[in-house]
Amino acid sequence: MAVPKKRQSKSRRNMRRAHDFVVPLKLQSCAQCQTMIPSHVVCPNCGYYHGRAMVPQEGE
């Protein structure tokens, strides 16, 4: 089994981990109810997606 000959420096270790951070979601407001939702997702509040009702609401 291969074993590293030298210890990796903190700089090299941190450069390798530079892409491991968590990116926050990009939110946009729903056209119907102005709730902040991720793009390309049906609104959980009103059930609309691109101006069309995708999920029927209770009472309709």
C-alpha distance matrix in Angstrom:
0.0 3.8 6.4 10.0 12.4 15.5 16.8 18.2 22.0 24.1 25.7 22.6 21.5 25.1 25.4 22.5 24.3 27.7 27.9 27.1 30.7 33.1 36.0 39.4 41.2 43.9 47.1 50.4 53.7 55.0 58.1 60.0 59.4 57.6 54.7 51.5 48.9 45.8 46.7 46.8 47.2 50.3 52.1 51.7 55.0 57.4 55.4 56.1 53.8 55.3 58.8 58.7 58.6 55.5 55.7 59.2 60.3 62.1 65.9 65.9
3.8 0.0 3.8 6.7 9.1 12.2 13.7 15.0 18.7 21.1 22.5 19.3 18.6 22.3 22.4 19.7 21.9 25.1 25.6 25.2 28.8 31.5 34.2 37.8 39.8 42.4 45.7 49.0 52.4 53.9 56.9 59.0 58.4 56.5 53.6 50.3 47.9 44.7 45.6 45.8 46.5 49.8 51.4 51.2 54.5 56.8 55.0 55.5 53.1 54.4 57.9 58.0 58.2 55.2 55.5 59.1 60.1 62.1 65.8 65.8
6.4 3.8 0.0 3.8 6.3 9.1 10.4 12.3 16.0 18.4 20.2 17.4 16.6 20.4 21.0 18.7 20.7 24.0 25.0 24.4 27.8 30.7 33.7 37.2 39.5 42.1 45.4 48.9 52.2 53.9 57.0 59.1 58.3 56.2 53.4 50.0 47.8 44.7 45.8 46.4 47.0 50.2 51.7 51.4 54.5 57.0 55.4 55.9 53.7 55.0 58.5 58.7 58.9 55.9 56.2 59.7 60.5 62.5 66.2 66.3
10.0 6.7 3.8 0.0 3.8 5.6 7.1 8.7 12.4 15.2 16.7 14.0 13.7 17.5 18.0 16.1 18.5 21.5 23.0 22.7 26.0 29.2 32.0 35.5 38.1 40.5 43.9 47.4 50.8 52.7 55.8 58.0 57.2 54.9 52.2 48.6 46.6 43.6 44.7 45.4 46.2 49.6 50.9 50.8 53.8 56.3 54.8 55.2 52.9 54.0 57.6 58.1 58.3 55.6 55.9 59.5 60.2 62.3 66.0 66.0
12.4 9.1 6.3 3.8 0.0 3.8 7.0 9.4 12.6 15.9 17.4 15.1 15.5 19.2 19.7 18.4 20.9 23.7 25.5 25.6 28.6 32.0 34.7 38.3 41.0 43.3 46.8 50.2 53.7 55.7 58.8 61.1 60.2 57.8 55.1 51.6 49.7 46.7 47.7 48.6 49.5 53.0 54.2 54.1 57.0 59.6 58.2 58.5 56.2 57.2 60.7 61.3 61.7 59.0 59.4 63.0 63.7 65.8 69.4 69.5
15.5 12.2 9.1 5.6 3.8 0.0 3.8 6.4 9.1 12.5 14.1 12.3 12.9 16.4 17.1 16.5 18.9 21.5 23.7 23.8 26.6 30.1 32.8 36.3 39.2 41.5 45.0 48.4 51.8 54.1 57.1 59.5 58.5 56.0 53.4 49.7 48.1 45.2 46.3 47.5 48.4 51.9 52.9 52.9 55.6 58.3 57.1 57.3 55.1 56.0 59.5 60.3 60.7 58.2 58.6 62.2 62.7 64.7 68.4 68.5
16.8 13.7 10.4 7.1 7.0 3.8 0.0 3.8 6.4 9.3 11.5 10.2 10.0 13.5 14.9 14.3 16.2 18.9 21.4 21.2 23.7 27.2 30.1 33.4 36.4 38.9 42.2 45.7 49.1 51.4 54.5 56.8 55.7 53.1 50.4 46.8 45.3 42.6 43.9 45.3 46.0 49.4 50.2 50.1 52.8 55.5 54.5 54.9 52.7 53.8 57.2 58.0 58.3 55.9 56.2 59.7 60.0 62.0 65.6 65.8
18.2 15.0 12.3 8.7 9.4 6.4 3.8 0.0 3.8 6.6 8.2 6.4 6.6 10.1 11.1 10.7 12.8 15.3 17.9 18.0 20.5 24.1 26.8 30.2 33.2 35.5 38.9 42.3 45.8 48.2 51.2 53.6 52.5 49.9 47.3 43.7 42.2 39.4 40.6 42.1 43.0 46.4 47.2 47.3 49.9 52.6 51.6 51.8 49.6 50.5 53.9 54.9 55.3 53.0 53.4 56.9 57.3 59.4 63.0 63.1
22.0 18.7 16.0 12.4 12.6 9.1 6.4 3.8 0.0 3.8 5.3 5.3 6.3 8.6 10.0 10.9 12.7 14.5 17.6 18.0 19.9 23.6 26.1 29.4 32.6 34.7 38.1 41.5 44.9 47.5 50.5 53.0 51.8 49.0 46.5 42.8 41.7 39.0 40.3 42.1 43.0 46.5 47.0 47.2 49.6 52.3 51.5 51.7 49.5 50.3 53.6 54.9 55.4 53.2 53.7 57.2 57.3 59.5 63.0 63.1
24.1 21.1 18.4 15.2 15.9 12.5 9.3 6.6 3.8 0.0 3.8 5.6 5.0 6.0 8.5 9.9 10.6 12.2 15.6 15.6 17.0 20.7 23.2 26.3 29.7 31.9 35.1 38.6 41.9 44.6 47.6 50.0 48.7 45.8 43.4 39.7 38.7 36.2 37.8 39.7 40.5 43.9 44.2 44.3 46.6 49.4 48.8 49.0 47.0 47.8 51.1 52.4 52.8 50.8 51.1 54.5 54.5 56.6 60.0 60.3
25.7 22.5 20.2 16.7 17.4 14.1 11.5 8.2 5.3 3.8 0.0 3.8 5.5 5.2 6.1 8.7 10.0 10.5 14.1 15.1 16.4 20.2 22.2 25.4 28.7 30.5 33.9 37.2 40.6 43.4 46.3 48.9 47.7 44.7 42.5 38.8 37.8 35.2 36.4 38.5 39.5 43.1 43.5 43.9 46.1 48.7 48.1 48.0 45.8 46.4 49.7 51.1 51.8 50.0 50.5 54.0 54.1 56.4 59.8 59.8
22.6 19.3 17.4 14.0 15.1 12.3 10.2 6.4 5.3 5.6 3.8 0.0 3.8 5.5 5.1 6.3 8.8 10.0 13.0 14.1 16.2 20.0 22.1 25.6 28.6 30.5 34.0 37.3 40.8 43.3 46.2 48.8 47.9 45.1 42.8 39.0 37.7 34.8 35.9 37.6 38.8 42.4 43.1 43.5 46.0 48.5 47.6 47.5 45.1 45.7 49.1 50.4 51.1 49.0 49.7 53.3 53.6 56.0 59.4 59.4
21.5 18.6 16.6 13.7 15.5 12.9 10.0 6.6 6.3 5.0 5.5 3.8 0.0 3.8 5.5 5.3 6.5 8.9 11.7 11.8 14.0 17.7 20.3 23.7 26.8 29.0 32.4 35.8 39.3 41.7 44.7 47.1 46.1 43.3 40.8 37.2 35.8 33.0 34.3 36.0 36.8 40.3 41.0 41.2 43.6 46.3 45.4 45.6 43.4 44.3 47.6 48.7 49.2 47.0 47.5 51.0 51.2 53.4 56.9 57.0
25.1 22.3 20.4 17.5 19.2 16.4 13.5 10.1 8.6 6.0 5.2 5.5 3.8 0.0 3.8 5.3 5.0 6.2 9.6 10.0 11.4 15.2 17.5 20.8 24.0 26.1 29.5 32.9 36.3 38.9 41.9 44.4 43.2 40.3 38.0 34.3 33.1 30.5 31.9 33.8 34.7 38.2 38.6 38.9 41.2 43.9 43.2 43.2 41.2 41.9 45.2 46.5 47.0 45.1 45.5 49.0 49.1 51.4 54.8 54.9
25.4 22.4 21.0 18.0 19.7 17.1 14.9 11.1 10.0 8.5 6.1 5.1 5.5 3.8 0.0 3.8 5.4 5.1 8.3 10.1 11.9 15.6 17.3 20.8 23.8 25.5 29.1 32.2 35.8 38.4 41.2 43.9 43.0 40.1 38.0 34.2 32.9 30.0 31.0 32.8 34.1 37.7 38.4 39.0 41.4 43.8 42.9 42.7 40.3 40.8 44.2 45.6 46.4 44.5 45.2 48.8 49.1 51.6 55.0 54.8
22.5 19.7 18.7 16.1 18.4 16.5 14.3 10.7 10.9 9.9 8.7 6.3 5.3 5.3 3.8 0.0 3.8 5.6 7.3 8.5 11.3 14.9 16.9 20.6 23.3 25.3 28.9 32.1 35.7 38.0 40.9 43.4 42.7 40.0 37.7 33.9 32.3 29.2 30.2 31.6 32.8 36.4 37.3 37.8 40.5 42.8 41.7 41.6 39.2 39.9 43.4 44.5 45.2 43.0 43.7 47.3 47.8 50.2 53.7 53.5
24.3 21.9 20.7 18.5 20.9 18.9 16.2 12.8 12.7 10.6 10.0 8.8 6.5 5.0 5.4 3.8 0.0 3.8 5.5 5.4 7.9 11.5 14.0 17.5 20.4 22.7 26.1 29.5 33.0 35.3 38.4 40.8 39.8 37.1 34.6 31.0 29.4 26.6 27.9 29.5 30.4 33.9 34.6 34.8 37.4 39.9 39.0 39.1 36.9 37.8 41.2 42.3 42.7 40.6 41.1 44.6 44.9 47.3 50.7 50.7
27.7 25.1 24.0 21.5 23.7 21.5 18.9 15.3 14.5 12.2 10.5 10.0 8.9 6.2 5.1 5.6 3.8 0.0 3.8 5.7 6.9 10.6 12.2 15.7 18.7 20.5 24.0 27.3 30.8 33.3 36.2 38.8 37.9 35.1 32.9 29.1 27.8 24.9 26.0 27.9 29.1 32.7 33.3 33.9 36.2 38.6 37.9 37.6 35.4 35.9 39.3 40.7 41.4 39.5 40.2 43.8 44.0 46.5 49.9 49.7
27.9 25.6 25.0 23.0 25.5 23.7 21.4 17.9 17.6 15.6 14.1 13.0 11.7 9.6 8.3 7.3 5.5 3.8 0.0 3.8 5.7 8.6 9.9 13.7 16.1 18.0 21.6 24.8 28.4 30.7 33.6 36.1 35.4 32.8 30.5 26.8 25.1 22.0 22.9 24.6 25.8 29.4 30.3 31.0 33.5 35.8 34.8 34.5 32.1 32.8 36.2 37.4 38.1 36.1 36.9 40.6 41.0 43.6 46.9 46.6
27.1 25.2 24.4 22.7 25.6 23.8 21.2 18.0 18.0 15.6 15.1 14.1 11.8 10.0 10.1 8.5 5.4 5.7 3.8 0.0 3.8 6.7 9.3 12.8 15.4 18.0 21.3 24.8 28.2 30.3 33.4 35.7 34.7 32.2 29.6 26.0 24.3 21.4 22.9 24.4 25.1 28.6 29.3 29.5 32.1 34.6 33.7 33.8 31.7 32.8 36.1 37.1 37.4 35.3 35.7 39.3 39.6 41.9 45.4 45.3
30.7 28.8 27.8 26.0 28.6 26.6 23.7 20.5 19.9 17.0 16.4 16.2 14.0 11.4 11.9 11.3 7.9 6.9 5.7 3.8 0.0 3.8 6.5 9.7 12.8 15.4 18.5 22.1 25.4 27.8 31.0 33.2 32.0 29.4 26.8 23.2 21.8 19.2 21.0 23.1 23.6 27.0 27.2 27.5 29.8 32.4 31.8 32.0 30.1 31.1 34.2 35.5 35.8 34.0 34.3 37.7 37.7 40.0 43.4 43.5
33.1 31.5 30.7 29.2 32.0 30.1 27.2 24.1 23.6 20.7 20.2 20.0 17.7 15.2 15.6 14.9 11.5 10.6 8.6 6.7 3.8 0.0 3.8 6.5 9.4 12.4 15.3 19.0 22.1 24.4 27.7 29.7 28.5 25.9 23.2 19.6 18.2 15.8 17.8 20.0 20.2 23.4 23.5 23.7 26.0 28.7 28.1 28.4 26.7 27.9 30.9 32.1 32.3 30.4 30.6 34.0 33.9 36.2 39.6 39.7
36.0 34.2 33.7 32.0 34.7 32.8 30.1 26.8 26.1 23.2 22.2 22.1 20.3 17.5 17.3 16.9 14.0 12.2 9.9 9.3 6.5 3.8 0.0 3.8 6.5 8.9 12.2 15.7 19.0 21.4 24.6 26.9 25.9 23.2 20.8 17.0 15.7 13.1 14.8 17.3 17.9 21.2 21.3 22.0 24.2 26.6 26.1 25.9 24.1 24.9 28.0 29.4 29.9 28.3 28.9 32.3 32.3 34.8 38.0 37.9
39.4 37.8 37.2 35.5 38.3 36.3 33.4 30.2 29.4 26.3 25.4 25.6 23.7 20.8 20.8 20.6 17.5 15.7 13.7 12.8 9.7 6.5 3.8 0.0 3.8 6.5 9.1 12.7 15.8 18.4 21.6 23.8 22.4 19.7 17.2 13.5 12.5 10.5 12.9 15.8 15.9 19.0 18.6 19.2 21.0 23.5 23.4 23.3 21.8 22.8 25.6 27.1 27.5 26.2 26.5 29.8 29.4 31.9 35.0 35.0
41.2 39.8 39.5 38.1 41.0 39.2 36.4 33.2 32.6 29.7 28.7 28.6 26.8 24.0 23.8 23.3 20.4 18.7 16.1 15.4 12.8 9.4 6.5 3.8 0.0 3.8 6.0 9.7 12.8 15.0 18.3 20.4 19.4 16.8 14.4 10.7 9.1 6.8 9.2 12.1 12.2 15.3 15.0 15.9 17.9 20.1 19.8 19.6 18.0 19.1 21.9 23.4 23.7 22.5 23.0 26.2 26.1 28.8 31.8 31.6
43.9 42.4 42.1 40.5 43.3 41.5 38.9 35.5 34.7 31.9 30.5 30.5 29.0 26.1 25.5 25.3 22.7 20.5 18.0 18.0 15.4 12.4 8.9 6.5 3.8 0.0 3.8 6.9 10.4 13.0 15.8 18.4 17.8 14.9 13.2 9.5 8.4 6.1 7.3 10.9 11.7 14.8 14.4 16.2 17.7 19.5 19.3 18.4 16.6 17.0 19.7 21.7 22.6 21.8 22.8 26.0 25.9 28.8 31.6 31.0
47.1 45.7 45.4 43.9 46.8 45.0 42.2 38.9 38.1 35.1 33.9 34.0 32.4 29.5 29.1 28.9 26.1 24.0 21.6 21.3 18.5 15.3 12.2 9.1 6.0 3.8 0.0 3.8 6.9 9.5 12.6 15.0 14.1 11.2 9.5 5.8 5.2 4.5 6.4 10.2 10.3 12.6 11.6 13.4 14.4 16.1 16.4 15.6 14.3 14.8 17.1 19.2 19.9 19.5 20.3 23.2 22.8 25.7 28.3 27.8
50.4 49.0 48.9 47.4 50.2 48.4 45.7 42.3 41.5 38.6 37.2 37.3 35.8 32.9 32.2 32.1 29.5 27.3 24.8 24.8 22.1 19.0 15.7 12.7 9.7 6.9 3.8 0.0 3.8 6.6 9.2 12.0 11.6 8.6 8.1 5.3 5.6 6.1 6.4 9.9 10.3 11.9 10.6 13.3 13.7 14.6 15.1 13.6 12.3 12.3 14.2 16.8 17.8 18.1 19.2 21.9 21.5 24.6 26.9 26.1
53.7 52.4 52.2 50.8 53.7 51.8 49.1 45.8 44.9 41.9 40.6 40.8 39.3 36.3 35.8 35.7 33.0 30.8 28.4 28.2 25.4 22.1 19.0 15.8 12.8 10.4 6.9 3.8 0.0 3.8 6.3 8.7 8.0 4.9 5.3 4.4 6.1 8.4 8.8 11.5 11.2 11.6 9.4 12.0 11.4 12.0 13.3 11.7 11.4 11.5 12.4 15.2 16.0 16.9 17.7 19.9 19.2 22.2 24.1 23.3
55.0 53.9 53.9 52.7 55.7 54.1 51.4 48.2 47.5 44.6 43.4 43.3 41.7 38.9 38.4 38.0 35.3 33.3 30.7 30.3 27.8 24.4 21.4 18.4 15.0 13.0 9.5 6.6 3.8 0.0 3.8 5.5 5.7 4.5 5.3 6.3 6.7 9.2 9.1 10.6 9.8 9.1 6.8 9.9 9.2 8.8 9.9 8.1 8.3 8.7 9.1 11.6 12.2 13.4 14.3 16.3 15.8 19.0 20.8 19.8
58.1 56.9 57.0 55.8 58.8 57.1 54.5 51.2 50.5 47.6 46.3 46.2 44.7 41.9 41.2 40.9 38.4 36.2 33.6 33.4 31.0 27.7 24.6 21.6 18.3 15.8 12.6 9.2 6.3 3.8 0.0 3.8 6.1 5.8 8.3 9.8 10.4 12.5 11.5 12.5 12.3 11.2 9.5 12.7 11.6 10.0 11.1 8.4 8.6 7.8 7.0 10.3 11.7 13.7 15.2 16.7 16.4 19.7 20.9 19.4
60.0 59.0 59.1 58.0 61.1 59.5 56.8 53.6 53.0 50.0 48.9 48.8 47.1 44.4 43.9 43.4 40.8 38.8 36.1 35.7 33.2 29.7 26.9 23.8 20.4 18.4 15.0 12.0 8.7 5.5 3.8 0.0 3.8 6.0 8.3 11.0 11.7 14.4 14.0 14.6 13.4 11.3 9.0 11.6 9.6 7.4 9.3 7.2 9.1 9.3 7.3 9.6 10.0 12.5 13.3 14.1 13.3 16.4 17.3 16.0
59.4 58.4 58.3 57.2 60.2 58.5 55.7 52.5 51.8 48.7 47.7 47.9 46.1 43.2 43.0 42.7 39.8 37.9 35.4 34.7 32.0 28.5 25.9 22.4 19.4 17.8 14.1 11.6 8.0 5.7 6.1 3.8 0.0 3.9 5.6 9.0 10.6 14.0 14.5 15.7 14.0 12.0 8.8 10.4 7.6 6.7 9.7 9.0 11.3 12.2 10.8 12.7 12.3 14.3 14.2 15.0 13.3 15.9 17.0 16.5
57.6 56.5 56.2 54.9 57.8 56.0 53.1 49.9 49.0 45.8 44.7 45.1 43.3 40.3 40.1 40.0 37.1 35.1 32.8 32.2 29.4 25.9 23.2 19.7 16.8 14.9 11.2 8.6 4.9 4.5 5.8 6.0 3.9 0.0 3.8 6.4 8.9 12.2 12.9 14.9 13.8 12.8 9.7 11.6 9.5 9.7 12.2 11.2 12.4 12.8 12.3 14.8 15.0 16.6 16.9 18.2 16.7 19.4 20.8 20.3
54.7 53.6 53.4 52.2 55.1 53.4 50.4 47.3 46.5 43.4 42.5 42.8 40.8 38.0 38.0 37.7 34.6 32.9 30.5 29.6 26.8 23.2 20.8 17.2 14.4 13.2 9.5 8.1 5.3 5.3 8.3 8.3 5.6 3.8 0.0 3.8 6.2 10.0 11.7 13.8 12.0 11.2 7.8 8.9 7.3 8.9 11.1 11.1 12.3 13.7 13.8 15.6 15.2 16.0 15.8 17.4 15.9 18.4 20.4 20.3
51.5 50.3 50.0 48.6 51.6 49.7 46.8 43.7 42.8 39.7 38.8 39.0 37.2 34.3 34.2 33.9 31.0 29.1 26.8 26.0 23.2 19.6 17.0 13.5 10.7 9.5 5.8 5.3 4.4 6.3 9.8 11.0 9.0 6.4 3.8 0.0 3.8 7.1 9.3 12.2 10.8 11.4 8.7 10.1 9.7 11.7 13.1 12.8 12.9 14.1 15.2 17.2 17.2 17.4 17.5 19.7 18.6 21.2 23.6 23.4
48.9 47.9 47.8 46.6 49.7 48.1 45.3 42.2 41.7 38.7 37.8 37.7 35.8 33.1 32.9 32.3 29.4 27.8 25.1 24.3 21.8 18.2 15.7 12.5 9.1 8.4 5.2 5.6 6.1 6.7 10.4 11.7 10.6 8.9 6.2 3.8 0.0 3.8 6.4 8.8 7.2 8.3 6.6 8.3 9.4 11.2 11.4 11.2 10.7 12.4 14.2 15.6 15.6 15.1 15.4 18.2 17.7 20.6 23.3 22.9
45.8 44.7 44.7 43.6 46.7 45.2 42.6 39.4 39.0 36.2 35.2 34.8 33.0 30.5 30.0 29.2 26.6 24.9 22.0 21.4 19.2 15.8 13.1 10.5 6.8 6.1 4.5 6.1 8.4 9.2 12.5 14.4 14.0 12.2 10.0 7.1 3.8 0.0 3.8 6.6 6.0 8.8 8.7 10.6 12.6 14.1 13.5 12.9 11.3 12.7 15.3 16.6 17.0 16.0 16.8 20.0 20.1 23.1 26.0 25.4
46.7 45.6 45.8 44.7 47.7 46.3 43.9 40.6 40.3 37.8 36.4 35.9 34.3 31.9 31.0 30.2 27.9 26.0 22.9 22.9 21.0 17.8 14.8 12.9 9.2 7.3 6.4 6.4 8.8 9.1 11.5 14.0 14.5 12.9 11.7 9.3 6.4 3.8 0.0 3.8 5.5 8.6 9.5 12.3 14.3 14.8 13.7 12.2 9.7 10.1 13.3 14.8 16.0 15.1 16.7 20.0 20.7 24.1 26.7 25.5
46.8 45.8 46.4 45.4 48.6 47.5 45.3 42.1 42.1 39.7 38.5 37.6 36.0 33.8 32.8 31.6 29.5 27.9 24.6 24.4 23.1 20.0 17.3 15.8 12.1 10.9 10.2 9.9 11.5 10.6 12.5 14.6 15.7 14.9 13.8 12.2 8.8 6.6 3.8 0.0 3.8 6.9 9.3 12.1 14.6 14.6 12.6 11.0 7.8 8.7 12.2 12.9 14.0 12.6 14.6 18.2 19.5 23.0 25.7 24.2
47.2 46.5 47.0 46.2 49.5 48.4 46.0 43.0 43.0 40.5 39.5 38.8 36.8 34.7 34.1 32.8 30.4 29.1 25.8 25.1 23.6 20.2 17.9 15.9 12.2 11.7 10.3 10.3 11.2 9.8 12.3 13.4 14.0 13.8 12.0 10.8 7.2 6.0 5.5 3.8 0.0 3.8 6.2 8.5 11.4 11.8 9.6 9.1 6.9 9.3 12.1 12.2 12.4 10.6 11.8 15.4 16.4 19.7 22.6 21.5
50.3 49.8 50.2 49.6 53.0 51.9 49.4 46.4 46.5 43.9 43.1 42.4 40.3 38.2 37.7 36.4 33.9 32.7 29.4 28.6 27.0 23.4 21.2 19.0 15.3 14.8 12.6 11.9 11.6 9.1 11.2 11.3 12.0 12.8 11.2 11.4 8.3 8.8 8.6 6.9 3.8 0.0 3.8 6.2 8.9 8.5 5.9 5.8 4.9 8.4 10.2 9.6 9.0 7.2 8.1 11.6 12.6 16.1 18.9 17.7
52.1 51.4 51.7 50.9 54.2 52.9 50.2 47.2 47.0 44.2 43.5 43.1 41.0 38.6 38.4 37.3 34.6 33.3 30.3 29.3 27.2 23.5 21.3 18.6 15.0 14.4 11.6 10.6 9.4 6.8 9.5 9.0 8.8 9.7 7.8 8.7 6.6 8.7 9.5 9.3 6.2 3.8 0.0 3.8 5.4 5.8 4.9 5.5 6.5 9.6 10.5 10.6 9.6 9.0 8.9 11.6 11.5 14.7 17.4 16.7
51.7 51.2 51.4 50.8 54.1 52.9 50.1 47.3 47.2 44.3 43.9 43.5 41.2 38.9 39.0 37.8 34.8 33.9 31.0 29.5 27.5 23.7 22.0 19.2 15.9 16.2 13.4 13.3 12.0 9.9 12.7 11.6 10.4 11.6 8.9 10.1 8.3 10.6 12.3 12.1 8.5 6.2 3.8 0.0 3.8 6.0 5.6 8.2 9.9 13.3 13.8 13.4 11.3 10.3 8.8 11.1 10.3 12.8 16.0 16.0
55.0 54.5 54.5 53.8 57.0 55.6 52.8 49.9 49.6 46.6 46.1 46.0 43.6 41.2 41.4 40.5 37.4 36.2 33.5 32.1 29.8 26.0 24.2 21.0 17.9 17.7 14.4 13.7 11.4 9.2 11.6 9.6 7.6 9.5 7.3 9.7 9.4 12.6 14.3 14.6 11.4 8.9 5.4 3.8 0.0 3.8 6.0 8.4 11.0 14.0 13.6 13.6 11.5 11.7 10.0 11.2 9.3 11.6 14.2 14.5
57.4 56.8 57.0 56.3 59.6 58.3 55.5 52.6 52.3 49.4 48.7 48.5 46.3 43.9 43.8 42.8 39.9 38.6 35.8 34.6 32.4 28.7 26.6 23.5 20.1 19.5 16.1 14.6 12.0 8.8 10.0 7.4 6.7 9.7 8.9 11.7 11.2 14.1 14.8 14.6 11.8 8.5 5.8 6.0 3.8 0.0 3.8 5.7 9.1 11.9 10.7 10.4 8.2 9.2 8.0 8.7 7.2 10.2 12.3 11.8
55.4 55.0 55.4 54.8 58.2 57.1 54.5 51.6 51.5 48.8 48.1 47.6 45.4 43.2 42.9 41.7 39.0 37.9 34.8 33.7 31.8 28.1 26.1 23.4 19.8 19.3 16.4 15.1 13.3 9.9 11.1 9.3 9.7 12.2 11.1 13.1 11.4 13.5 13.7 12.6 9.6 5.9 4.9 5.6 6.0 3.8 0.0 3.8 6.9 10.3 9.8 8.5 5.9 5.7 4.7 6.8 7.0 10.6 13.1 12.0
56.1 55.5 55.9 55.2 58.5 57.3 54.9 51.8 51.7 49.0 48.0 47.5 45.6 43.2 42.7 41.6 39.1 37.6 34.5 33.8 32.0 28.4 25.9 23.3 19.6 18.4 15.6 13.6 11.7 8.1 8.4 7.2 9.0 11.2 11.1 12.8 11.2 12.9 12.2 11.0 9.1 5.8 5.5 8.2 8.4 5.7 3.8 0.0 3.8 6.6 6.0 5.3 4.4 5.5 6.9 9.0 9.8 13.5 15.5 13.6
53.8 53.1 53.7 52.9 56.2 55.1 52.7 49.6 49.5 47.0 45.8 45.1 43.4 41.2 40.3 39.2 36.9 35.4 32.1 31.7 30.1 26.7 24.1 21.8 18.0 16.6 14.3 12.3 11.4 8.3 8.6 9.1 11.3 12.4 12.3 12.9 10.7 11.3 9.7 7.8 6.9 4.9 6.5 9.9 11.0 9.1 6.9 3.8 0.0 3.8 5.5 5.4 6.5 6.4 9.0 11.8 13.3 17.0 19.1 17.1
55.3 54.4 55.0 54.0 57.2 56.0 53.8 50.5 50.3 47.8 46.4 45.7 44.3 41.9 40.8 39.9 37.8 35.9 32.8 32.8 31.1 27.9 24.9 22.8 19.1 17.0 14.8 12.3 11.5 8.7 7.8 9.3 12.2 12.8 13.7 14.1 12.4 12.7 10.1 8.7 9.3 8.4 9.6 13.3 14.0 11.9 10.3 6.6 3.8 0.0 3.8 5.6 8.5 9.4 12.4 14.8 16.2 20.0 21.6 19.3
58.8 57.9 58.5 57.6 60.7 59.5 57.2 53.9 53.6 51.1 49.7 49.1 47.6 45.2 44.2 43.4 41.2 39.3 36.2 36.1 34.2 30.9 28.0 25.6 21.9 19.7 17.1 14.2 12.4 9.1 7.0 7.3 10.8 12.3 13.8 15.2 14.2 15.3 13.3 12.2 12.1 10.2 10.5 13.8 13.6 10.7 9.8 6.0 5.5 3.8 0.0 3.8 6.8 9.2 11.9 13.4 14.5 18.2 19.3 16.7
58.7 58.0 58.7 58.1 61.3 60.3 58.0 54.9 54.9 52.4 51.1 50.4 48.7 46.5 45.6 44.5 42.3 40.7 37.4 37.1 35.5 32.1 29.4 27.1 23.4 21.7 19.2 16.8 15.2 11.6 10.3 9.6 12.7 14.8 15.6 17.2 15.6 16.6 14.8 12.9 12.2 9.6 10.6 13.4 13.6 10.4 8.5 5.3 5.4 5.6 3.8 0.0 3.8 6.1 9.2 10.5 12.4 16.2 17.3 14.4
58.6 58.2 58.9 58.3 61.7 60.7 58.3 55.3 55.4 52.8 51.8 51.1 49.2 47.0 46.4 45.2 42.7 41.4 38.1 37.4 35.8 32.3 29.9 27.5 23.7 22.6 19.9 17.8 16.0 12.2 11.7 10.0 12.3 15.0 15.2 17.2 15.6 17.0 16.0 14.0 12.4 9.0 9.6 11.3 11.5 8.2 5.9 4.4 6.5 8.5 6.8 3.8 0.0 3.8 5.8 6.7 8.8 12.5 13.8 11.2
55.5 55.2 55.9 55.6 59.0 58.2 55.9 53.0 53.2 50.8 50.0 49.0 47.0 45.1 44.5 43.0 40.6 39.5 36.1 35.3 34.0 30.4 28.3 26.2 22.5 21.8 19.5 18.1 16.9 13.4 13.7 12.5 14.3 16.6 16.0 17.4 15.1 16.0 15.1 12.6 10.6 7.2 9.0 10.3 11.7 9.2 5.7 5.5 6.4 9.4 9.2 6.1 3.8 0.0 3.8 6.5 9.3 12.8 15.0 12.8
55.7 55.5 56.2 55.9 59.4 58.6 56.2 53.4 53.7 51.1 50.5 49.7 47.5 45.5 45.2 43.7 41.1 40.2 36.9 35.7 34.3 30.6 28.9 26.5 23.0 22.8 20.3 19.2 17.7 14.3 15.2 13.3 14.2 16.9 15.8 17.5 15.4 16.8 16.7 14.6 11.8 8.1 8.9 8.8 10.0 8.0 4.7 6.9 9.0 12.4 11.9 9.2 5.8 3.8 0.0 3.8 6.3 9.6 12.2 10.7
59.2 59.1 59.7 59.5 63.0 62.2 59.7 56.9 57.2 54.5 54.0 53.3 51.0 49.0 48.8 47.3 44.6 43.8 40.6 39.3 37.7 34.0 32.3 29.8 26.2 26.0 23.2 21.9 19.9 16.3 16.7 14.1 15.0 18.2 17.4 19.7 18.2 20.0 20.0 18.2 15.4 11.6 11.6 11.1 11.2 8.7 6.8 9.0 11.8 14.8 13.4 10.5 6.7 6.5 3.8 0.0 3.8 6.7 8.8 7.0
60.3 60.1 60.5 60.2 63.7 62.7 60.0 57.3 57.3 54.5 54.1 53.6 51.2 49.1 49.1 47.8 44.9 44.0 41.0 39.6 37.7 33.9 32.3 29.4 26.1 25.9 22.8 21.5 19.2 15.8 16.4 13.3 13.3 16.7 15.9 18.6 17.7 20.1 20.7 19.5 16.4 12.6 11.5 10.3 9.3 7.2 7.0 9.8 13.3 16.2 14.5 12.4 8.8 9.3 6.3 3.8 0.0 3.8 6.3 5.9
62.1 62.1 62.5 62.3 65.8 64.7 62.0 59.4 59.5 56.6 56.4 56.0 53.4 51.4 51.6 50.2 47.3 46.5 43.6 41.9 40.0 36.2 34.8 31.9 28.8 28.8 25.7 24.6 22.2 19.0 19.7 16.4 15.9 19.4 18.4 21.2 20.6 23.1 24.1 23.0 19.7 16.1 14.7 12.8 11.6 10.2 10.6 13.5 17.0 20.0 18.2 16.2 12.5 12.8 9.6 6.7 3.8 0.0 3.8 5.6
65.9 65.8 66.2 66.0 69.4 68.4 65.6 63.0 63.0 60.0 59.8 59.4 56.9 54.8 55.0 53.7 50.7 49.9 46.9 45.4 43.4 39.6 38.0 35.0 31.8 31.6 28.3 26.9 24.1 20.8 20.9 17.3 17.0 20.8 20.4 23.6 23.3 26.0 26.7 25.7 22.6 18.9 17.4 16.0 14.2 12.3 13.1 15.5 19.1 21.6 19.3 17.3 13.8 15.0 12.2 8.8 6.3 3.8 0.0 3.8
65.9 65.8 66.3 66.0 69.5 68.5 65.8 63.1 63.1 60.3 59.8 59.4 57.0 54.9 54.8 53.5 50.7 49.7 46.6 45.3 43.5 39.7 37.9 35.0 31.6 31.0 27.8 26.1 23.3 19.8 19.4 16.0 16.5 20.3 20.3 23.4 22.9 25.4 25.5 24.2 21.5 17.7 16.7 16.0 14.5 11.8 12.0 13.6 17.1 19.3 16.7 14.4 11.2 12.8 10.7 7.0 5.9 5.6 3.8 0.0
